[in-house]
Amino acid sequence: MRRFTRFSFLAAVFALVVLATARPTLAFTHIVVRGDTLAGIAERMYGKIQYEKLLVAANGLDVRGGAGIVPGMRLEIPSVGHYRVQRGDAWADLAQRWLGDSSRADVLAMSNGSSPWLPCEEAAEIRIPYNLTVIITEADTIVNLAYRYLGNTEKAWMLTHYNGLEKAELRRGEVLLVPLTDLELTAQGKKAAELAAGRTQSEAEGQQRADQQRVRAELPALLADVRQARYVDAVRRGNRFLAASSLTRDQLATIHRQLLEAYAALDSPGLAAGSCASWLKLDTRAKLDPVLLSPKIIAACRRSAP
């Protein structure tokens, strides 16, 4: 069984704040002030103190031995996104775009009271689940994770399917995504989200070129992470790149290719398959050469095939 240090766990938690595709904002930032507690923030934002556990998981506080919060600390506040359906949209395409994998169409459709085989209703506003990143510990099972985060042990099958697992067995250090839709914000929470979005928009103006140049300069570091088997660092760095406002097609293809190798090495076949699908779509010259690619990578890419 693969062993991970606490530092590696922490790095992995912050790695997957965003998936490997562009998507609407599904979270916003809260800066901790004196007197804040996680329970108090959860009550203000959601009206539910028990959602403290979501803040803990979303910010990696559980893998730091239950670390507390201090003034000035930035916390990610999970929230669902919204999208207005356009003519020609299909659930599979929307799932690929917003959730990273077309096979998640059933979860997206059911989250909006529909079914993946039914057409999307043009101009309807749909909810995009927030993907909570969970790093598996030895005590975790699919069933207890379904109960902890989805409130229903019978949804264990959905977590298995959503993450591309062949069976409901987890290994320590694996990355698991938990799609959350029951994240209704209070009036105070909505106001905080609006203020955070305004800050983000103003800071993002004119950043596309700067983002592309920054990623161009840092791509060699990502390649080095993968070559030297620093896979957790590669996941963290690659997903940080993907959070940039706009990258070139070649940059995105390179990032997805490296994430594919990192996820495969970390035994996260569902995420590896999603990265492979994005890589093959972006790079029309890409080939699944068994001489150059490991069996794990080939297997992950075959999982991504329609």
C-alpha positions in Angstrom: 0.0 0.0 0.0 1.3 3.4 -1.0 2.4 5.6 2.0 1.9 9.3 2.1 3.4 11.9 4.5 1.2 14.5 6.1 2.7 17.1 3.9 1.8 15.1 0.8 -1.8 14.7 2.0 -2.0 18.5 2.5 -0.6 19.2 -0.9 -3.0 16.9 -2.5 -6.0 18.4 -0.8 -5.3 21.8 -2.2 -4.5 20.4 -5.6 -8.1 19.9 -6.9 -9.8 23.1 -6.1 -10.8 23.2 -9.7 -11.3 20.4 -12.2 -9.4 20.1 -15.4 -12.0 22.1 -17.5 -13.3 25.6 -17.3 -16.4 26.0 -15.2 -18.5 28.6 -13.4 -17.4 29.7 -10.0 -18.4 27.0 -7.5 -16.7 28.5 -4.4 -15.7 31.8 -3.0 -13.1 33.0 -0.5 -13.7 34.1 3.1 -10.9 35.8 5.0 -10.9 34.8 8.6 -11.3 37.6 11.1 -10.9 37.7 14.9 -13.7 35.7 16.6 -14.4 33.5 13.6 -15.0 29.8 14.2 -15.7 27.2 11.5 -19.1 26.4 13.1 -19.9 30.1 13.1 -18.9 30.6 9.5 -21.0 27.5 8.5 -24.0 28.9 10.3 -23.6 32.4 8.6 -23.0 31.0 5.1 -25.4 28.0 5.1 -27.6 28.3 8.2 -26.3 24.9 9.2 -23.6 24.5 11.9 -23.1 20.8 10.8 -21.7 22.1 7.5 -18.5 22.9 9.4 -17.3 19.5 8.1 -17.5 20.7 4.5 -15.3 23.7 5.4 -12.9 21.4 7.1 -12.6 19.1 4.1 -12.6 21.8 1.5 -9.7 23.5 3.2 -7.7 20.5 4.1 -8.0 21.1 7.8 -8.7 17.5 8.6 -5.4 16.2 7.2 -3.5 18.7 9.2 -4.5 17.0 12.4 -7.6 19.2 13.0 -5.7 22.5 12.5 -7.7 25.6 13.6 -8.2 28.8 11.8 -6.4 32.1 12.5 -7.2 35.8 11.5 -6.1 36.5 7.9 -6.4 32.9 6.8 -8.2 32.4 3.5 -10.9 29.8 3.5 -12.7 28.3 0.5 -16.5 28.4 0.9 -18.1 25.6 -1.2 -21.0 26.7 -3.3 -22.8 25.4 -6.3 -22.6 27.1 -9.7 -25.3 27.9 -12.2 -25.5 27.7 -15.9 -28.2 28.7 -18.4 -28.7 26.0 -21.0 -28.0 26.9 -24.6 -29.5 25.5 -27.7 -27.9 22.2 -28.6 -26.6 21.5 -25.1 -26.7 17.9 -24.0 -26.2 16.5 -20.5 -23.1 14.5 -21.5 -21.5 17.6 -23.1 -22.3 19.7 -20.0 -20.9 17.1 -17.7 -17.7 16.9 -19.7 -17.4 20.7 -19.7 -18.3 21.4 -16.1 -17.5 18.2 -14.2 -14.6 16.9 -16.2 -16.2 13.6 -17.5 -19.2 13.0 -19.8 -20.0 9.8 -17.7 -21.1 12.1 -14.9 -24.1 13.2 -17.0 -26.5 11.2 -14.8 -25.4 12.9 -11.6 -25.7 16.3 -13.3 -29.1 15.5 -14.8 -30.5 14.0 -11.5 -29.2 17.1 -9.6 -31.5 19.1 -11.7 -34.6 16.9 -11.6 -34.0 15.3 -15.0 -32.5 12.2 -16.6 -29.4 11.9 -18.8 -31.4 10.5 -21.7 -33.9 13.5 -21.7 -33.0 16.6 -23.7 -31.9 19.7 -21.8 -34.5 22.4 -21.6 -33.2 25.4 -23.5 -32.8 28.6 -21.4 -33.3 26.6 -18.2 -30.9 27.5 -15.4 -29.2 24.4 -14.0 -27.1 23.8 -10.9 -23.5 22.7 -11.2 -22.4 20.5 -8.3 -19.4 21.6 -6.2 -16.8 18.8 -6.3 -15.5 18.3 -2.8 -12.0 16.8 -2.8 -11.4 14.1 -0.2 -8.1 12.4 0.4 -8.8 8.9 1.6 -7.5 7.7 5.0 -7.3 4.2 6.2 -10.6 4.5 8.1 -12.6 5.7 5.1 -15.1 3.6 3.1 -17.4 4.5 0.3 -20.4 3.9 2.6 -19.2 6.2 5.4 -18.2 8.9 3.0 -21.6 8.8 1.3 -23.2 9.2 4.8 -20.8 11.9 6.0 -21.1 14.2 3.0 -24.3 13.2 1.2 -26.3 12.1 4.2 -27.3 8.8 2.7 -25.4 5.5 2.6 -27.4 4.4 -0.4 -25.6 7.0 -2.5 -22.3 5.0 -2.2 -22.9 3.6 -5.6 -23.0 7.1 -7.0 -19.6 8.0 -5.5 -18.2 4.8 -7.0 -19.6 5.6 -10.4 -18.7 9.3 -10.3 -15.0 8.6 -9.6 -14.7 5.8 -12.1 -14.0 3.1 -9.5 -14.4 -0.5 -10.6 -15.4 -1.5 -7.1 -16.2 0.2 -3.9 -12.8 -0.3 -2.4 -10.6 2.6 -1.4 -6.9 2.9 -0.7 -5.2 5.4 1.6 -4.0 8.4 -0.4 -6.5 8.1 -3.3 -8.3 11.2 -4.4 -12.1 11.0 -4.3 -14.5 13.7 -5.6 -17.8 14.1 -3.8 -20.4 16.2 -5.8 -22.4 18.4 -3.5 -25.7 20.1 -4.6 -27.3 20.8 -1.2 -25.4 24.0 -0.6 -28.1 26.7 -0.4 -26.6 29.9 0.9 -28.2 32.2 3.4 -28.8 35.9 2.6 -25.6 36.7 4.4 -23.8 33.9 2.5 -25.0 35.2 -0.9 -23.8 38.7 0.0 -20.4 37.3 0.9 -20.3 35.4 -2.4 -21.2 38.5 -4.4 -18.5 40.6 -2.7 -15.9 37.9 -3.3 -16.9 37.5 -6.9 -16.6 41.3 -7.4 -13.1 41.2 -6.0 -12.2 38.3 -8.2 -13.5 39.9 -11.4 -11.7 43.2 -10.8 -8.4 41.3 -10.0 -8.8 39.2 -13.2 -9.0 42.0 -15.7 -6.1 41.9 -18.1 -4.7 38.8 -16.5 -5.1 36.4 -19.5 -1.8 37.2 -21.1 -0.1 37.3 -17.7 -1.5 33.9 -16.9 -0.3 32.4 -20.2 3.2 33.8 -19.7 3.4 32.6 -16.1 2.3 29.1 -17.0 4.7 29.0 -20.0 7.5 29.8 -17.6 6.4 27.2 -15.0 5.6 24.3 -17.3 9.1 22.9 -17.0 8.6 22.6 -13.3 5.4 20.5 -13.9 7.3 18.3 -16.3 10.1 17.9 -13.7 7.5 16.9 -11.0 6.3 14.1 -13.1 9.7 12.9 -14.3 11.0 12.8 -10.7 7.8 11.0 -9.4 6.6 14.0 -7.3 3.1 13.2 -8.3 1.2 14.9 -5.5 3.1 18.1 -6.3 2.4 17.6 -10.0 -1.4 17.4 -9.3 -1.2 20.5 -7.1 0.8 22.5 -9.7 -1.2 21.3 -12.7 -4.6 22.1 -11.2 -3.3 25.5 -10.1 -2.4 26.2 -13.8 -5.9 25.1 -14.9 -7.4 27.7 -12.5 -5.9 30.5 -14.7 -8.4 32.6 -16.5 -7.3 31.5 -20.0 -4.6 29.3 -21.4 -3.6 28.3 -24.9 -4.7 25.0 -26.4 -1.2 23.6 -26.4 -0.7 24.6 -22.7 -3.9 22.9 -21.7 -2.9 19.7 -23.6 0.5 19.6 -21.9 -1.1 20.1 -18.5 -3.7 17.4 -19.0 -1.0 15.0 -20.3 1.0 15.4 -17.1 -2.0 15.2 -14.9 -2.9 11.9 -16.6 0.4 10.4 -15.6 0.2 11.8 -12.1 -3.3 10.5 -11.5 -2.5 7.1 -12.9 0.5 6.9 -10.5 -1.6 7.9 -7.6 -4.1 5.2 -8.3 -7.0 7.6 -9.2 -8.2 5.9 -12.4 -11.4 8.0 -12.8 -9.5 11.3 -12.6 -6.8 9.9 -14.9 -9.5 8.9 -17.5 -10.9 12.5 -17.4 -7.4 13.9 -17.9 -6.8 11.5 -20.8 -10.0 12.5 -22.5 -9.1 16.2 -22.3 -5.6 15.6 -23.5 -6.7 13.5 -26.6 -9.4 16.1 -27.4 -6.9 19.0 -27.2 -4.0 17.3 -29.0 -5.0 15.7 -32.2 -1.5 14.4 -32.7 -1.6 12.4 -29.4 -1.2 8.6 -29.7 -1.6 5.9 -27.1 1.7 4.3 -27.8 2.3 1.3 -25.4 6.0 1.7 -25.9 6.0 5.2 -24.5 3.1 5.0 -22.1 2.7 2.8 -19.0 0.0 0.1 -18.8 -1.8 2.2 -16.1 -2.0 5.2 -18.5 -3.2 3.0 -21.4 -5.8 1.5 -19.1 -7.0 4.9 -17.9 -7.3 6.2 -21.5 -9.3 3.2 -22.5 -11.7 4.0 -19.7 -12.1 7.4 -21.2 -13.1 6.1 -24.6 -16.8 6.7 -25.4 
